[in-house]
Amino acid sequence: MNSTIHNAGSMEIALKQTRDKIINNTNAFLYLILMQLIGYFFSFNAGMNGSGSNELFIALRTINPLPLHILTILWILVMGLNLAGEKSREYYMVSNNFTAYFSDIALIEIFSVIGGLTLMFAGPFLQVLGSIFFENVQLDSAFADVGLLNHLVLFLTSTLYLLIFGTLAYAFGIFRMRFKARFILGSIGTVVLLILASIFAARIGTPTLSFDPESLIGFYYYEQRPLMWLLKVIFTVAGLYGISYLGIRNLEVND
């Protein structure tokens, strides 16, 4: 430890930490490759349908990248939780809660961009592999459009969704570490209360009070207005940023 780092400002230290955390978390990219290889395997086994007459029968294999997307989301959830659990092993003795928070969030954003890039190219790559190994193969219609604009939209949406999941996992990990068993019990109690409220709302005929996962996903996924969708996502990410910062602001790790 030299005097240069001691005399550096918080932002400079945060940037140095971000650089070092990228180096120290290079194994995260290996995990991403492994998870996506598993996802490709299940994408190819999405299903096979047959059609034709008695004289001619065509077997058509349908490729669905959805397992690839799910496993990539699982990857960034694990990365977010891991970053939250590293608060007792920061890379600089002069690190404070702001620099730790900034570098963690920056790393989650980098992970999200890289994950979004891999998912953007997943559809065309699946089609190329499919044409090599199978005679009749088609990509699921939801991912079949290969236009440049649609690829860019897929990159943007994938990146922002991964950012939401990564930041959510990070905030969960921070509060879990801060409040330990109390936070776990509180989370379980909140989920139980939401389920009970949803059941009660369904019984009295007010489905707008439903808290089921499908309604939560639909709040983002089925939004038809691009600007409104973007505002929903931005406010969600900003809210998660604020929640995670509140959790880490005065955090003291003793173990």
Long-range contacts (C-beta under 8 A, 24 or more apart in sequence): 1-92, 1-93, 1-94, 5-92, 5-94, 6-94, 10-96, 10-98, 10-99, 11-102, 13-92, 13-94, 13-95, 13-99, 14-98, 14-99, 14-102, 14-103, 14-106, 15-103, 16-92, 17-90, 17-91, 17-92, 17-95, 17-99, 17-100, 17-102, 17-103, 18-102, 18-103, 18-106, 18-107, 20-91, 21-83, 21-91, 21-103, 21-104, 21-107, 22-107, 22-110, 24-91, 25-79, 25-107, 28-79, 28-111, 29-114, 31-75, 31-78, 31-79, 32-72, 32-75, 32-111, 32-114, 32-115, 32-118, 35-71, 35-72, 35-74, 35-75, 36-68, 36-71, 36-72, 36-118, 36-122, 38-67, 38-71, 39-65, 39-67, 39-68, 39-69, 39-70, 39-71, 39-72, 40-68, 40-122, 40-126, 40-129, 42-67, 42-68, 42-71, 43-67, 43-68, 43-122, 43-126, 44-126, 44-129, 44-130, 44-133, 46-140, 58-136, 59-135, 59-136, 60-136, 60-137, 60-138, 61-130, 61-134, 61-136, 61-137, 61-138, 62-137, 62-138, 62-139, 62-140, 63-126, 63-127, 63-130, 63-137, 63-138, 63-139, 63-140, 64-139, 64-140, 64-143, 65-119, 65-122, 65-123, 65-126, 65-139, 65-140, 65-143, 66-140, 68-119, 68-122, 69-119, 69-122, 69-158, 72-115, 72-118, 72-119, 72-158, 72-162, 73-161, 73-162, 73-165, 75-115, 76-108, 76-111, 76-112, 76-115, 76-162, 76-165, 76-166, 76-169, 77-165, 77-166, 77-168, 77-169, 78-169, 79-108, 79-111, 79-166, 79-169, 80-108, 80-165, 80-166, 80-167, 80-168, 80-169, 80-170, 80-172, 80-173, 81-169, 81-170, 81-172, 81-173, 82-173, 83-107, 83-108, 83-170, 83-173, 84-169, 84-170, 84-171, 84-172, 84-173, 84-174, 84-176, 84-177, 85-173, 85-177, 87-174, 87-177, 87-248, 87-251, 87-253, 88-253, 88-255, 97-248, 97-249, 97-250, 97-251, 100-248, 101-244, 101-245, 101-248, 101-249, 104-170, 105-167, 105-170, 105-241, 105-244, 108-163, 108-166, 108-167, 108-170, 109-163, 111-162, 111-166, 112-159, 112-160, 112-162, 112-163, 112-166, 113-159, 115-158, 115-159, 115-162, 116-155, 116-156, 116-158, 116-159, 116-160, 116-162, 117-155, 119-154, 119-155, 119-158, 120-151, 120-152, 120-154, 120-155, 120-158, 123-154, 160-233, 160-237, 161-220, 161-233, 163-237, 164-233, 164-236, 164-237, 164-240, 167-237, 167-240, 167-241, 167-244, 168-240, 170-240, 170-244, 171-240, 171-243, 171-244, 171-247, 174-244, 174-247, 174-248, 174-251, 175-247, 177-251, 177-253, 178-247, 178-251
